[in-house]
Amino acid sequence: MSLPVAFRPEARAELIDAWTWYEEQRPGLGDELEACVEATIGAAARSPAGYQRVYAEVRRALVKRFPYGVYFIVEGEVLLVLAVAHTRRRPHYWADRIRTSGPSKNEEGP
């Protein structure tokens, strides 16, 4: 059984920005990134405790084929995606997202 998934608005924007960048590099590559991120989130939603804690209760799931990590917490019965972050840029820039309000009700699922 998978947990339902919600995105922080910033995480959704990061995924869109990454998709745009990859799509500009080669048409279709953005879609490949999106598919890999969705697969990563799906796996995390099925077994969140199987991923390494990297900061307080935040866990990270690495995206295959792309240098990105999905940073998430489990809030109640929901997997909340805090960030879709490039693994070589600004570590822990997203940390303040765990202390602020959760996603809007319209920011669900990939």
Sequence and secondary structure as in RCSB ss.txt:
>XXXX:A:sequence
MSLPVAFRPEARAELIDAWTWYEEQRPGLGDELEACVEATIGAAARSPAGYQRVYAEVRRALVKRFPYGVYFIVE
GEVLLVLAVAHTRRRPHYWADRIRTSGPSKNEEGP
>XXXX:A:secstr
    EEE HHHHHHHHHHHHHHHHHSTTHHHHHHHHHHHHHHHHHH GGGS EEETTEEEEE TTSSEEEEEEEE
TTEEEEEEEEETTSSTTTTGGGGSS    TT B  
